[in-house]
Amino acid sequence: MSLFAKPYALHHVHNDRATGSRDYGERQRKVLNHAAFEAAHREITSWPGYQPSPLVSLSGLASAAGIDAIWYKDESRRFGLKSFKALGGAYAVLRLLFAEIEARTGRSGVTSRDLVDGRYRDVTRNITVTCATDGNHGRSVAWGARTFGCECVIYIHATVSEARKRAIEEFGAIVVRTRGNYDDSVREAAEAAAEHGRLVVSDTSYEGYMDVPRDVMQGYSVMVDEVLRQLPEGRRPTHVFVQGGVGGLAAAVLGHIWETWGANRPRFVVVEPDKAACLFESARQGRPTVVHGELDTIMAGLACGEVSLLAWEILEEGADDFLTVPDEAAIDCMQLLARGVGADVPVVAGESAVAGLAGLLLALDHPETARRAG
């Protein structure tokens, strides 16, 4: 029996390239590697207020769906920002400030505690970081800027809500609203940064801009490491479902699991809104593909039309399946989590945060997709 209010369409692409590439190779390690992860882990776990976010067992939902187990990573309390993105943007801000301080003063070995305590305030107050955002990445960058002592300008596009704008401003950032969609705001932020000498802290990569998005992804890997430590002893998932967007989160999750478990890793499924499916289209075309239009989905954090090139380096060979789901399925999933199924503890989650769960439940509703996805 379906757990959804009504039948929903599901689109699926199986990635044939993934079947012959089971081991984490040198191409992938150029994007994410264990040494860089260890540096990110040491840093982020030392920040005040750090604690692992819960891995919630949804045994009631799993039973109702007819499968053995579902674990859901609940990021609703991460550093008070209520998003895994707190791990990425702020860490990238810190890495940029370290580099700028060394370049401007010749001093190496600066620590995050030095910046929190204001020891380099005379330098950092003259540095401005910037990015485009649908909401949570911008909040992370703004929070990192406030925490580590630099200025911040954030660009949002036309359909980002006023509530999200205010949430960014609460961290002291200047917020500029642009015309067009998310990808238009990315370009405008980059152009303004070049004009005004700002440092771009983007979670998407493009030709000539790779280092900062790599740091963002390494920050996300801290969350993945938590998951691997939190799984019950002797239990390993058969499938991992992760929301898409530009691909940075999906690639970080896949990369860390892939390098840790190698050929024995779970099957990896990327899920996107059907109104903003650049990864799905890229998988179908076999190359990074731009999706045009308004990208008007309630899963606002996933309203992206252009793939991160760094993320694609991992997803192209490692992601097994790509799915798209409609907005209404995300709403149904939010309601399922909020009320709890059976004895499940209720979980409050946003629209973008439930995309992976929606993909899993919809795949189970479509027997042919369920069969093809194992």
KAQUIKA-V773854 format. One record per helix or strand of 2 or more residues. SS is the DSSP state (a for helix, b for strand). FROM is the first residue (numbers start at 1). TO is the last residue. If there is no record, write none. Layout:
<<SS;FROM;TO> <SS;FROM;TO>>
This chain:
<<b;11;14> <a;16;19> <a;26;29> <a;34;44> <b;55;57> <a;59;65> <b;71;73> <a;78;80> <a;84;87> <a;89;105> <a;112;116> <a;121;124> <b;128;133> <a;136;148> <b;151;156> <a;162;169> <b;174;177> <a;182;196> <b;199;200> <a;211;230> <b;239;243> <a;248;264> <b;267;273> <a;278;285> <a;300;302> <a;309;318> <b;321;325> <a;327;339> <a;352;365> <a;367;372>>
